[in-house]
Every structure is written in C-alpha cells, then in structure tokens.
Amino acid sequence: MPFSAESAATTQSPFLTKIHPRRNRRPRWLPDPGLHRVLFLGVVLTSLCPILHGKTTFGGNRTKSLPAVEDPEVASELVNVVEAFITAGEKDDPAARGKFLGPRIFYYGHPRTREQAVKAIAALYRRWPQRKFSLTGSLDLFEIPNHRGVYRATAVYDYKFDNREEHLSGKSKLTCVVEHDQRGTRIIGVDEKLLNGSTEYQQE
C-alpha cells in the first residue's frame, strides 16, 4: 500500500501503520503507581507544546516558560543519549535503540514495556529496511517542573527510508522525555510528528 504524508498523519507512529493498536483496558503489567507515572508522561509529551514554542499564560497576565537545563554535564549526557537513540535507528538490530529506553515507556501515545517498544521498532525496520537519519540542528532541552531528574528533549532531523520498491524522505520533530539519576540516563517517553510539507514519497 502506498505511503503518504496524509496516511502517516493518521497513524500513531509517523512511519508505520497500526503498530500500536488501541486498547481500552489498562495493561496488566502496569500497577496503579505505574499508571500515574505513565499518565504524567502523556501530559508532558502532549500538553507542553505551546510552552516550547514560546510562553504560556498562568493566571492572568503572568507568563512562564520551561526552564533550561543548567548543569552542563547533565545537558551533555541528555544530548548524547537522544542523539545516539536517533542514529541507532540506522542499525539492523532493534535492540540498538531499545537499550536507550527505560523498562516502561510512554511510546507514541501508549504505555509500553521496553520489550513492546522494541517489537514496534522491529516492525518499522521490516517496513523500511534501509534508514538514514541526520539532525538538522541542536537539541532543545528543558527541565520538567516539579519532577526532579526528568527532562524534555526535542530535535528535528532529516530521514530517508528505502525498501525494494519505495522511497520516503522528509523531516520529523522528535520529542523525548528523559530521566537522569544515579542509575544512569534513559528515555521514558517518545513521540514525533512529520513536518508539514517535507515528506516525499516515491514508488517504483
């Protein structure tokens, strides 16, 4: 079936159709505390976009923006992890990306285990066996208020996907929620959107 920007916009992952089927029940692996955390990640990924593009209003005329990451060592680690996650998408092994994910992750609008996310990555790789990624600029990093050690990273990158008969290229904006503590740095939320007007699809 031909791939287009229009069809991509209707899917939960911008590069693959129906890799995350909707479910009405809560996943069995998710206890109540885990549910609260995943819901929080969903809010971080979906409701703070206006803040990232400028300032948002809190109570009357007061404005407030997300704080930048002040610690240069933490910022460097966050950049390294997110950039490595992006470029790992060129490798054939889905686990190359999976190793950067936390045990539980809010993945394209749905709570997932790392293993479930890796299966979704593998499905993408079967659809597009040849993949190239290139960042178009620096990452934007922000601290998430009232959540120590949790950060939001956004990046725009060029992508080029190929299989035997199809070619897809364009730009995408990736958003990651990243957790950093004494145990290390891991991605616990992932979402992205294709940039309007950038997608080019060819079929031989």
MDTraj code that builds the backbone (N, CA, C; nanometers):
import mdtraj as md
import numpy as np

residues = "MET PRO PHE SER ALA GLU SER ALA ALA THR THR GLN SER PRO PHE LEU THR LYS ILE HIS PRO ARG ARG ASN ARG ARG PRO ARG TRP LEU PRO ASP PRO GLY LEU HIS ARG VAL LEU PHE LEU GLY VAL VAL LEU THR SER LEU CYS PRO ILE LEU HIS GLY LYS THR THR PHE GLY GLY ASN ARG THR LYS SER LEU PRO ALA VAL GLU ASP PRO GLU VAL ALA SER GLU LEU VAL ASN VAL VAL GLU ALA PHE ILE THR ALA GLY GLU LYS ASP ASP PRO ALA ALA ARG GLY LYS PHE LEU GLY PRO ARG ILE PHE TYR TYR GLY HIS PRO ARG THR ARG GLU GLN ALA VAL LYS ALA ILE ALA ALA LEU TYR ARG ARG TRP PRO GLN ARG LYS PHE SER LEU THR GLY SER LEU ASP LEU PHE GLU ILE PRO ASN HIS ARG GLY VAL TYR ARG ALA THR ALA VAL TYR ASP TYR LYS PHE ASP ASN ARG GLU GLU HIS LEU SER GLY LYS SER LYS LEU THR CYS VAL VAL GLU HIS ASP GLN ARG GLY THR ARG ILE ILE GLY VAL ASP GLU LYS LEU LEU ASN GLY SER THR GLU TYR GLN GLN GLU".split()
xyz = np.array([
    [0.0852, -0.1195, 0.0000],
    [0.0000, 0.0000, 0.0000],
    [0.0879, 0.1232, 0.0000],
    [0.0646, 0.2196, -0.0868],
    [0.1482, 0.3394, -0.0933],
    [0.1502, 0.4137, 0.0395],
    [0.2623, 0.4753, 0.0663],
    [0.2781, 0.5542, 0.1885],
    [0.2726, 0.7005, 0.1503],
    [0.2056, 0.7794, 0.2280],
    [0.1974, 0.9225, 0.2002],
    [0.2000, 0.9988, 0.3300],
    [0.2251, 1.1284, 0.3210],
    [0.2226, 1.2131, 0.4404],
    [0.0847, 1.2111, 0.5028],
    [-0.0196, 1.2037, 0.4173],
    [-0.1557, 1.2040, 0.4697],
    [-0.1836, 1.0789, 0.5509],
    [-0.1414, 0.9627, 0.4993],
    [-0.1638, 0.8398, 0.5753],
    [-0.0799, 0.8375, 0.7003],
    [0.0407, 0.8947, 0.6936],
    [0.1259, 0.8978, 0.8118],
    [0.0636, 0.9791, 0.9223],
    [-0.0040, 1.0871, 0.8868],
    [-0.0600, 1.1764, 0.9870],
    [-0.1702, 1.1094, 1.0677],
    [-0.2300, 1.0032, 1.0154],
    [-0.3409, 0.9383, 1.0843],
    [-0.2953, 0.8213, 1.1695],
    [-0.1694, 0.7880, 1.1673],
    [-0.1195, 0.6744, 1.2436],
    [-0.0560, 0.7223, 1.3719],
    [-0.0379, 0.6282, 1.4654],
    [0.0210, 0.6636, 1.5936],
    [0.1717, 0.6727, 1.5842],
    [0.2339, 0.6006, 1.4929],
    [0.3734, 0.6197, 1.4596],
    [0.3786, 0.6798, 1.3201],
    [0.4592, 0.7817, 1.2968],
    [0.4527, 0.8502, 1.1689],
    [0.5072, 0.7699, 1.0514],
    [0.5742, 0.6572, 1.0771],
    [0.6363, 0.5826, 0.9693],
    [0.5769, 0.4431, 0.9478],
    [0.4781, 0.4050, 1.0271],
    [0.4275, 0.2693, 1.0165],
    [0.2838, 0.2665, 1.0643],
    [0.1988, 0.1982, 0.9923],
    [0.0568, 0.1947, 1.0241],
    [0.0263, 0.0834, 1.1232],
    [-0.0507, 0.1194, 1.2276],
    [-0.1095, 0.0231, 1.3190],
    [-0.0072, -0.0646, 1.3897],
    [0.1045, -0.0061, 1.4340],
    [0.1964, -0.0853, 1.5143],
    [0.1614, -0.0751, 1.6618],
    [0.0692, 0.0166, 1.6971],
    [0.0254, 0.0306, 1.8358],
    [-0.1263, 0.0267, 1.8404],
    [-0.1894, -0.0918, 1.8357],
    [-0.3359, -0.0956, 1.8375],
    [-0.3915, -0.0369, 1.9656],
    [-0.5045, 0.0331, 1.9523],
    [-0.5675, 0.0954, 2.0673],
    [-0.6326, -0.0103, 2.1553],
    [-0.6250, 0.0088, 2.2856],
    [-0.6890, -0.0799, 2.3797],
    [-0.7597, 0.0018, 2.4858],
    [-0.8713, -0.0494, 2.5312],
    [-0.9486, 0.0224, 2.6324],
    [-0.9126, -0.0186, 2.7741],
    [-0.8432, -0.1304, 2.7866],
    [-0.8105, -0.1768, 2.9208],
    [-0.6687, -0.1381, 2.9577],
    [-0.6447, -0.1272, 3.0867],
    [-0.5110, -0.0939, 3.1354],
    [-0.4208, -0.2154, 3.1216],
    [-0.2964, -0.2002, 3.0718],
    [-0.2066, -0.3140, 3.0587],
    [-0.1858, -0.3842, 3.1923],
    [-0.1755, -0.5176, 3.1853],
    [-0.1642, -0.5952, 3.3084],
    [-0.0363, -0.5667, 3.3856],
    [0.0681, -0.5258, 3.3115],
    [0.1951, -0.5042, 3.3801],
    [0.1977, -0.3761, 3.4596],
    [0.0973, -0.2904, 3.4430],
    [0.1032, -0.1554, 3.4971],
    [0.0254, -0.1451, 3.6273],
    [0.0932, -0.1433, 3.7429],
    [0.0224, -0.1202, 3.8690],
    [-0.0197, 0.0242, 3.8799],
    [-0.0990, 0.0560, 3.9838],
    [-0.1511, 0.1923, 3.9973],
    [-0.0423, 0.2990, 3.9988],
    [0.0685, 0.2834, 4.0765],
    [0.1721, 0.3857, 4.0716],
    [0.2295, 0.4018, 3.9321],
    [0.2457, 0.2905, 3.8602],
    [0.2961, 0.2982, 3.7235],
    [0.2002, 0.3699, 3.6331],
    [0.0712, 0.3499, 3.6535],
    [-0.0290, 0.4174, 3.5733],
    [-0.0185, 0.5682, 3.5909],
    [-0.0043, 0.6123, 3.7134],
    [0.0071, 0.7557, 3.7391],
    [0.1292, 0.8136, 3.6687],
    [0.2391, 0.7397, 3.6686],
    [0.3614, 0.7887, 3.6059],
    [0.3454, 0.7971, 3.4537],
    [0.2848, 0.6944, 3.3959],
    [0.2660, 0.6943, 3.2516],
    [0.1714, 0.8046, 3.2087],
    [0.0658, 0.8294, 3.2870],
    [-0.0247, 0.9387, 3.2557],
    [0.0489, 1.0721, 3.2611],
    [0.1382, 1.0859, 3.3574],
    [0.2198, 1.2070, 3.3654],
    [0.3047, 1.2238, 3.2397],
    [0.3643, 1.1152, 3.1917],
    [0.4457, 1.1226, 3.0713],
    [0.3616, 1.1649, 2.9515],
    [0.2374, 1.1155, 2.9468],
    [0.1493, 1.1550, 2.8391],
    [0.1224, 1.3043, 2.8401],
    [0.1044, 1.3597, 2.9591],
    [0.0825, 1.5035, 2.9711],
    [0.2060, 1.5794, 2.9258],
    [0.3239, 1.5327, 2.9675],
    [0.4479, 1.6002, 2.9297],
    [0.4657, 1.6004, 2.7789],
    [0.4342, 1.4887, 2.7146],
    [0.4562, 1.4765, 2.5716],
    [0.3544, 1.5526, 2.4885],
    [0.2330, 1.5700, 2.5405],
    [0.1264, 1.6240, 2.4563],
    [0.0783, 1.7634, 2.4924],
    [0.0990, 1.8077, 2.6164],
    [0.0344, 1.9325, 2.6575],
    [0.1285, 2.0499, 2.6755],
    [0.2584, 2.0299, 2.6577],
    [0.3518, 2.1396, 2.6811],
    [0.4040, 2.2017, 2.5528],
    [0.3499, 2.1618, 2.4384],
    [0.3975, 2.2170, 2.3113],
    [0.3895, 2.3688, 2.3057],
    [0.2802, 2.4331, 2.3515],
    [0.2766, 2.5796, 2.3460],
    [0.3889, 2.6447, 2.4246],
    [0.4309, 2.5803, 2.5329],
    [0.5400, 2.6367, 2.6127],
    [0.6701, 2.6303, 2.5353],
    [0.6906, 2.5197, 2.4627],
    [0.8152, 2.5036, 2.3908],
    [0.8298, 2.6036, 2.2768],
    [0.7184, 2.6543, 2.2274],
    [0.7235, 2.7497, 2.1181],
    [0.7235, 2.8945, 2.1677],
    [0.7293, 2.9110, 2.2958],
    [0.7341, 3.0469, 2.3496],
    [0.6936, 3.0465, 2.4940],
    [0.5945, 3.1297, 2.5278],
    [0.5491, 3.1393, 2.6651],
    [0.4008, 3.1100, 2.6732],
    [0.3606, 3.0611, 2.7849],
    [0.2199, 3.0328, 2.8067],
    [0.1737, 3.1069, 2.9306],
    [0.0465, 3.1318, 2.9421],
    [-0.0066, 3.2146, 3.0490],
    [-0.0516, 3.1306, 3.1679],
    [-0.0150, 3.1716, 3.2853],
    [-0.0584, 3.1084, 3.4090],
    [-0.1220, 3.2158, 3.4960],
    [-0.2540, 3.2197, 3.5046],
    [-0.3206, 3.3127, 3.5943],
    [-0.3058, 3.4566, 3.5530],
    [-0.3935, 3.5024, 3.4698],
    [-0.3901, 3.6432, 3.4309],
    [-0.2816, 3.6705, 3.3297],
    [-0.2048, 3.7772, 3.3550],
    [-0.1059, 3.8218, 3.2581],
    [0.0327, 3.7654, 3.2852],
    [0.0488, 3.6841, 3.3876],
    [0.1793, 3.6301, 3.4163],
    [0.2155, 3.5242, 3.3127],
    [0.3425, 3.5201, 3.2738],
    [0.3893, 3.4206, 3.1787],
    [0.5058, 3.3452, 3.2389],
    [0.5190, 3.2205, 3.1927],
    [0.6270, 3.1376, 3.2428],
    [0.6655, 3.0378, 3.1358],
    [0.7946, 3.0144, 3.1170],
    [0.8418, 2.9181, 3.0196],
    [0.9154, 2.8062, 3.0921],
    [0.9316, 2.6936, 3.0227],
    [1.0041, 2.5822, 3.0829],
    [1.1498, 2.6215, 3.1055],
    [1.2067, 2.5843, 3.2215],
    [1.3466, 2.6195, 3.2481],
    [1.4416, 2.5338, 3.1663],
    [1.5501, 2.5951, 3.1224],
    [1.6532, 2.5219, 3.0506],
    [1.7345, 2.4384, 3.1497],
    [1.8087, 2.3433, 3.0967],
    [1.8935, 2.2581, 3.1803],
    [2.0202, 2.3361, 3.2141],
    [2.0429, 2.3601, 3.3424],
    [2.1536, 2.4445, 3.3843],
    [2.2849, 2.3685, 3.3989],
    [2.2797, 2.2418, 3.4416],
    [2.4008, 2.1642, 3.4643],
    [2.4583, 2.1194, 3.3295],
    [2.5786, 2.1673, 3.2929],
    [2.6335, 2.1330, 3.1603],
    [2.6634, 1.9838, 3.1453],
    [2.7007, 1.9160, 3.2536],
    [2.7284, 1.7728, 3.2452],
    [2.6006, 1.6943, 3.2182],
    [2.4929, 1.7324, 3.2864],
    [2.3642, 1.6665, 3.2632],
    [2.3168, 1.6944, 3.1210],
    [2.3278, 1.8191, 3.0774],
    [2.2848, 1.8547, 2.9422],
    [2.3606, 1.7747, 2.8375],
    [2.4916, 1.7594, 2.8572],
    [2.5729, 1.6838, 2.7629],
    [2.5301, 1.5374, 2.7580],
    [2.4998, 1.4812, 2.8745],
    [2.4556, 1.3414, 2.8799],
    [2.3204, 1.3240, 2.8105],
    [2.2293, 1.4165, 2.8320],
    [2.0984, 1.4092, 2.7670],
    [2.1126, 1.4156, 2.6155],
    [2.1955, 1.5082, 2.5680],
    [2.2176, 1.5218, 2.4239],
    [2.2768, 1.3933, 2.3668],
    [2.3754, 1.3370, 2.4353],
    [2.4408, 1.2163, 2.3869],
    [2.3426, 1.1001, 2.3748],
    [2.2557, 1.0854, 2.4749],
    [2.1609, 0.9738, 2.4742],
    [2.0587, 0.9896, 2.3622],
    [2.0013, 1.1088, 2.3474],
    [1.8982, 1.1290, 2.2446],
    [1.9584, 1.1190, 2.1043],
    [2.0763, 1.1776, 2.0841],
    [2.1400, 1.1670, 1.9534],
    [2.1752, 1.0223, 1.9213],
    [2.2234, 0.9476, 2.0212],
    [2.2565, 0.8071, 1.9986],
    [2.1310, 0.7247, 1.9687],
    [2.0206, 0.7591, 2.0339],
    [1.8940, 0.6909, 2.0075],
    [1.8511, 0.7125, 1.8623],
    [1.8657, 0.8347, 1.8140],
    [1.8268, 0.8641, 1.6755],
    [1.9145, 0.7873, 1.5776],
    [2.0461, 0.7986, 1.5913],
    [2.1364, 0.7359, 1.4944],
    [2.1344, 0.5837, 1.5037],
    [2.0975, 0.5297, 1.6202],
    [2.0874, 0.3830, 1.6330],
    [1.9790, 0.3268, 1.5421],
    [1.8885, 0.4130, 1.4953],
    [1.7850, 0.3693, 1.4033],
    [1.8377, 0.3251, 1.2683],
    [1.9644, 0.3520, 1.2391],
    [2.0236, 0.3069, 1.1141],
    [2.0724, 0.1627, 1.1230],
    [2.0839, 0.1086, 1.2425],
    [2.1333, -0.0272, 1.2607],
    [2.0215, -0.1282, 1.2389],
    [2.0595, -0.2502, 1.2033],
    [1.9614, -0.3544, 1.1752],
    [1.8972, -0.4116, 1.3014],
    [1.9665, -0.4028, 1.4139],
    [1.9180, -0.4624, 1.5381],
    [1.8297, -0.3631, 1.6133],
    [1.7001, -0.3925, 1.6331],
    [1.6131, -0.3008, 1.7081],
    [1.6610, -0.2762, 1.8503],
    [1.7341, -0.3717, 1.9069],
    [1.7839, -0.3553, 2.0429],
    [1.8849, -0.2413, 2.0541],
    [1.9428, -0.2000, 1.9414],
    [2.0370, -0.0877, 1.9434],
    [1.9673, 0.0394, 1.9881],
    [1.8405, 0.0546, 1.9522],
    [1.7609, 0.1655, 2.0045],
    [1.7003, 0.1305, 2.1405],
    [1.6595, 0.0064, 2.1537],
    [1.5932, -0.0351, 2.2769],
    [1.6768, -0.0156, 2.4014],
    [1.8092, -0.0229, 2.3881],
    [1.8942, -0.0110, 2.5066],
    [1.8890, 0.1272, 2.5692],
    [1.8399, 0.2264, 2.4950],
    [1.8296, 0.3614, 2.5495],
    [1.6954, 0.3861, 2.6183],
    [1.6047, 0.2895, 2.6120],
    [1.4716, 0.3058, 2.6690],
    [1.4657, 0.2541, 2.8120],
    [1.3794, 0.3145, 2.8917],
    [1.3553, 0.2658, 3.0259],
    [1.2723, 0.1384, 3.0228],
    [1.2616, 0.0676, 3.1361],
    [1.1813, -0.0554, 3.1411],
    [1.0359, -0.0327, 3.1033],
    [0.9830, 0.0863, 3.1357],
    [0.8477, 0.1246, 3.0983],
    [0.8539, 0.2607, 3.0304],
    [0.7750, 0.2744, 2.9250],
    [0.7889, 0.3931, 2.8416],
    [0.6537, 0.4318, 2.7843],
    [0.6309, 0.5619, 2.7718],
    [0.5121, 0.6129, 2.7027],
    [0.5530, 0.6315, 2.5578],
    [0.5111, 0.5385, 2.4701],
    [0.5645, 0.5270, 2.3353],
    [0.4571, 0.5563, 2.2323],
    [0.4687, 0.6703, 2.1662],
    [0.3724, 0.7129, 2.0640],
    [0.2288, 0.7057, 2.1140],
    [0.2066, 0.7609, 2.2320],
    [0.0709, 0.7747, 2.2830],
    [0.0201, 0.6575, 2.3639],
    [0.1042, 0.5577, 2.3905],
    [0.0577, 0.4395, 2.4621],
    [0.1626, 0.3923, 2.5626],
    [0.1191, 0.3429, 2.6784],
    [0.2139, 0.2848, 2.7736],
    [0.2655, 0.1522, 2.7209],
    [0.3972, 0.1339, 2.7246],
    [0.4591, 0.0126, 2.6734],
    [0.5711, -0.0319, 2.7665],
    [0.6005, -0.1595, 2.7634],
    [0.7252, -0.2064, 2.8211],
    [0.8354, -0.1843, 2.7185],
    [0.9597, -0.1942, 2.7631],
    [1.0711, -0.1822, 2.6679],
    [1.0595, -0.2895, 2.5594],
    [1.0222, -0.4100, 2.5999],
    [1.0125, -0.5194, 2.5044],
    [0.9063, -0.4909, 2.3985],
    [0.7941, -0.4336, 2.4390],
    [0.6899, -0.3995, 2.3428],
    [0.7358, -0.2904, 2.2470],
    [0.8096, -0.1931, 2.2990],
    [0.8617, -0.0860, 2.2137],
    [0.9613, -0.1414, 2.1127],
    [1.0449, -0.2349, 2.1551],
    [1.1424, -0.2943, 2.0639],
    [1.0718, -0.3717, 1.9531],
    [0.9616, -0.4382, 1.9849],
    [0.8845, -0.5072, 1.8812],
    [0.8289, -0.4090, 1.7795],
    [0.7836, -0.2923, 1.8266],
    [0.7342, -0.1895, 1.7351],
    [0.8465, -0.1366, 1.6468],
    [0.9646, -0.1195, 1.7052],
    [1.0810, -0.0761, 1.6272],
    [1.1147, -0.1797, 1.5207],
    [1.1088, -0.3080, 1.5574],
    [1.1375, -0.4156, 1.4620],
    [1.0385, -0.4134, 1.3457],
    [0.9111, -0.3828, 1.3743],
    [0.8100, -0.3740, 1.2681],
    [0.8428, -0.2611, 1.1715],
    [0.8892, -0.1482, 1.2264],
    [0.9313, -0.0370, 1.1417],
    [1.0470, -0.0787, 1.0524],
    [1.1430, -0.1515, 1.1066],
    [1.2604, -0.1937, 1.0306],
    [1.2223, -0.2903, 0.9187],
    [1.1227, -0.3758, 0.9441],
    [1.0771, -0.4649, 0.8368],
    [1.0117, -0.3854, 0.7245],
    [0.9404, -0.2806, 0.7609],
    [0.8741, -0.1964, 0.6606],
    [0.9756, -0.1161, 0.5811],
    [1.0776, -0.0641, 0.6502],
    [1.1795, 0.0191, 0.5868],
    [1.3175, -0.0353, 0.6265],
    [1.3716, -0.1324, 0.5543],
    [1.4980, -0.1960, 0.5938],
    [1.6209, -0.1070, 0.5811],
    [1.6120, -0.0012, 0.5018],
    [1.7245, 0.0916, 0.4882],
    [1.6816, 0.2279, 0.5386],
    [1.7578, 0.2804, 0.6366],
    [1.7190, 0.4050, 0.7032],
    [1.8412, 0.4933, 0.7285],
    [1.8229, 0.6213, 0.7043],
    [1.9268, 0.7194, 0.7331],
    [1.8662, 0.8362, 0.8101],
    [1.9397, 0.8843, 0.9114],
    [1.8928, 0.9948, 0.9941],
    [2.0031, 1.0998, 1.0057],
    [1.9644, 1.2266, 1.0056],
    [2.0615, 1.3342, 1.0202],
    [1.9968, 1.4519, 1.0914],
    [2.0516, 1.4890, 1.2064],
    [1.9996, 1.6036, 1.2796],
    [2.0192, 1.7319, 1.1997],
    [1.9177, 1.8182, 1.2025],
    [1.9265, 1.9438, 1.1287],
    [1.9783, 2.0581, 1.2148],
    [1.9903, 2.0362, 1.3443],
    [2.0372, 2.1409, 1.4343],
    [2.0590, 2.0831, 1.5730],
    [2.0739, 2.1699, 1.6710],
    [2.0969, 2.1248, 1.8075],
    [1.9661, 2.0846, 1.8745],
    [1.9776, 2.0042, 1.9795],
    [1.8610, 1.9648, 2.0571],
    [1.8192, 2.0776, 2.1502],
    [1.6896, 2.0875, 2.1759],
    [1.6373, 2.1787, 2.2772],
    [1.6074, 2.0972, 2.4025],
    [1.6604, 2.1420, 2.5159],
    [1.6459, 2.0695, 2.6418],
    [1.5743, 2.1565, 2.7443],
    [1.4835, 2.0942, 2.8197],
    [1.4098, 2.1657, 2.9233],
    [1.3928, 2.0754, 3.0449],
    [1.3974, 2.1366, 3.1629],
    [1.3640, 2.0643, 3.2843],
    [1.2126, 2.0611, 3.3012],
    [1.1600, 1.9476, 3.3462],
    [1.0176, 1.9371, 3.3735],
    [0.9932, 1.9855, 3.5166],
    [0.9153, 2.0906, 3.5360],
    [0.8940, 2.1463, 3.6703],
    [0.8357, 2.0433, 3.7668],
    [0.8841, 2.0475, 3.8892],
    [0.8338, 1.9639, 3.9990],
    [0.8604, 1.8154, 3.9805],
    [0.9517, 1.7814, 3.8894],
    [0.9872, 1.6410, 3.8697],
    [1.1393, 1.6337, 3.8567],
    [1.2042, 1.6135, 3.9674],
    [1.3498, 1.6150, 3.9731],
    [1.4081, 1.5063, 3.8826],
    [1.5029, 1.5448, 3.8019],
    [1.5729, 1.4489, 3.7171],
    [1.4972, 1.4072, 3.5928],
    [1.3887, 1.4777, 3.5580],
    [1.3120, 1.4448, 3.4379],
    [1.3194, 1.5642, 3.3419],
    [1.3506, 1.5356, 3.2156],
    [1.3757, 1.6408, 3.1182],
    [1.3007, 1.6108, 2.9881],
    [1.2788, 1.7174, 2.9116],
    [1.2181, 1.7039, 2.7804],
    [1.3185, 1.7500, 2.6760],
    [1.3373, 1.6671, 2.5730],
    [1.4304, 1.6980, 2.4647],
    [1.3558, 1.6948, 2.3323],
    [1.3780, 1.7946, 2.2497],
    [1.3173, 1.7972, 2.1170],
    [1.4266, 1.8162, 2.0125],
    [1.4081, 1.7523, 1.8980],
    [1.5057, 1.7616, 1.7899],
    [1.4347, 1.7440, 1.6571],
    [1.4817, 1.8147, 1.5564],
    [1.4338, 1.7975, 1.4195],
    [1.5436, 1.7271, 1.3403],
    [1.5047, 1.6256, 1.2653],
    [1.6037, 1.5534, 1.1870],
    [1.5494, 1.5221, 1.0470],
    [1.6431, 1.5049, 0.9531],
    [1.6099, 1.4559, 0.8196],
    [1.6111, 1.3032, 0.8227],
    [1.5185, 1.2434, 0.7524],
    [1.5170, 1.0975, 0.7423],
    [1.5061, 1.0567, 0.5962],
    [1.5586, 0.9386, 0.5669],
    [1.5481, 0.8797, 0.4339],
    [1.5297, 0.7301, 0.4510],
    [1.4146, 0.6811, 0.4083],
    [1.3812, 0.5397, 0.4213],
    [1.3698, 0.4777, 0.2819],
    [1.4170, 0.3527, 0.2702],
    [1.4079, 0.2829, 0.1426],
    [1.3743, 0.1365, 0.1651],
    [1.2935, 0.0822, 0.0754],
    [1.2837, -0.0623, 0.0604],
    [1.2969, -0.0926, -0.0882],
    [1.2637, -0.2113, -0.1315],
    [1.2925, -0.2504, -0.2697],
    [1.2157, -0.1662, -0.3711],
    [1.0968, -0.1201, -0.3358],
    [1.0130, -0.0507, -0.4329],
    [0.9697, 0.0892, -0.3901],
    [1.0014, 0.1296, -0.2664],
    [0.9520, 0.2567, -0.2150],
    [1.0653, 0.3391, -0.1544],
    [1.0459, 0.4703, -0.1591],
    [1.1440, 0.5639, -0.1047],
    [1.0683, 0.6745, -0.0321],
    [1.1097, 0.7012, 0.0896],
    [1.0434, 0.8022, 0.1725],
    [1.1481, 0.8922, 0.2355],
    [1.1263, 1.0232, 0.2285],
    [1.2209, 1.1163, 0.2904],
    [1.1457, 1.2392, 0.3388],
    [1.2113, 1.3135, 0.4264],
    [1.1495, 1.4344, 0.4801],
    [1.2125, 1.4748, 0.6110],
    [1.1368, 1.5512, 0.6909],
    [1.1820, 1.5974, 0.8213],
    [1.0797, 1.5565, 0.9271],
    [1.1299, 1.5283, 1.0458],
    [1.0430, 1.4910, 1.1568],
    [1.0914, 1.5590, 1.2842],
    [0.9946, 1.5941, 1.3705],
    [1.0278, 1.6525, 1.5001],
    [1.0068, 1.5477, 1.6075],
    [1.1142, 1.5100, 1.6722],
    [1.1130, 1.4077, 1.7766],
    [1.1084, 1.4729, 1.9140],
    [1.0249, 1.4210, 2.0005],
    [1.0186, 1.4648, 2.1402],
    [1.0434, 1.3454, 2.2309],
    [1.1367, 1.3598, 2.3220],
    [1.1683, 1.2545, 2.4180],
    [1.1575, 1.3099, 2.5600],
    [1.1040, 1.2286, 2.6497],
    [1.1142, 1.2564, 2.7929],
    [1.2260, 1.1677, 2.8452],
    [1.3219, 1.2300, 2.9112],
    [1.4430, 1.1585, 2.9526],
    [1.4582, 1.1704, 3.1036],
    [1.4906, 1.0594, 3.1651],
    [1.5116, 1.0539, 3.3097],
    [1.6597, 1.0358, 3.3378],
    [1.7116, 1.1184, 3.4297],
    [1.8542, 1.1121, 3.4636],
    [1.8686, 1.1075, 3.6149],
    [1.9388, 1.0049, 3.6639],
    [1.9652, 0.9940, 3.8072],
    [2.0934, 0.9146, 3.8275],
    [2.1172, 0.8695, 3.9497],
    [2.2407, 0.7976, 3.9789],
    [2.2503, 0.6636, 3.9058],
    [2.1377, 0.6098, 3.8637],
    [2.1382, 0.4827, 3.7911],
    [2.1715, 0.4993, 3.6442],
    [2.1691, 0.6229, 3.5960],
    [2.2002, 0.6470, 3.4556],
    [2.0980, 0.7359, 3.3894],
    [2.0958, 0.7318, 3.2569],
    [2.0066, 0.8136, 3.1763],
    [1.9286, 0.7230, 3.0824],
    [1.7968, 0.7415, 3.0775],
    [1.7133, 0.6550, 2.9937],
    [1.5950, 0.7367, 2.9411],
    [1.5495, 0.6993, 2.8254],
    [1.4334, 0.7633, 2.7628],
    [1.3076, 0.6934, 2.8122],
    [1.2133, 0.7710, 2.8647],
    [1.0908, 0.7120, 2.9200],
    [0.9655, 0.7619, 2.8480],
    [0.9831, 0.8436, 2.7446],
    [0.8700, 0.8897, 2.6641],
    [0.9182, 0.9262, 2.5242],
    [0.8444, 0.8839, 2.4215],
    [0.8818, 0.9116, 2.2823],
    [0.7573, 0.9473, 2.2025],
    [0.7668, 1.0544, 2.1252],
    [0.6627, 1.0888, 2.0296],
    [0.7279, 1.1727, 1.9198],
    [0.6659, 1.1785, 1.8034],
    [0.7193, 1.2631, 1.6972],
    [0.6120, 1.2911, 1.5937],
    [0.6374, 1.3956, 1.5149],
    [0.5454, 1.4359, 1.4092],
    [0.6250, 1.4705, 1.2846],
    [0.5744, 1.4257, 1.1687],
    [0.6333, 1.4664, 1.0429],
    [0.6032, 1.6145, 1.0203],
    [0.7016, 1.6877, 0.9722],
    [0.6824, 1.8300, 0.9464],
    [0.6039, 1.8485, 0.8171],
    [0.5008, 1.9302, 0.8238],
    [0.4136, 1.9521, 0.7095],
    [0.4911, 1.9995, 0.5877],
    [0.4610, 1.9378, 0.4755],
    [0.5212, 1.9794, 0.3500],
    [0.6592, 1.9242, 0.3228],
    [0.7150, 1.8464, 0.4161],
    [0.8521, 1.7987, 0.3981],
    [0.8585, 1.6573, 0.3409],
    [0.7485, 1.5829, 0.3465],
    [0.7519, 1.4416, 0.3106],
    [0.7491, 1.4208, 0.1596],
    [0.8407, 1.3374, 0.1114],
    [0.8432, 1.2990, -0.0291],
    [0.8386, 1.1466, -0.0383],
    [0.7445, 1.0955, -0.1163],
    [0.7270, 0.9517, -0.1316],
    [0.7337, 0.9149, -0.2782],
    [0.8093, 0.8091, -0.3084],
    [0.8201, 0.7601, -0.4450],
    [0.8025, 0.6095, -0.4458],
    [0.7340, 0.5605, -0.5474],
    [0.7153, 0.4166, -0.5639],
    [0.7564, 0.3776, -0.7052],
    [0.8393, 0.2762, -0.7145],
    [0.8874, 0.2314, -0.8455],
    [0.7898, 0.1336, -0.9090],
])
top = md.Topology()
chain = top.add_chain()
for i, resn in enumerate(residues, 1):
    res = top.add_residue(resn, chain, resSeq=i)
    for name in ("N", "CA", "C"):
        top.add_atom(name, md.element.get_by_symbol(name[0]), res)
traj = md.Trajectory(xyz[None], top)
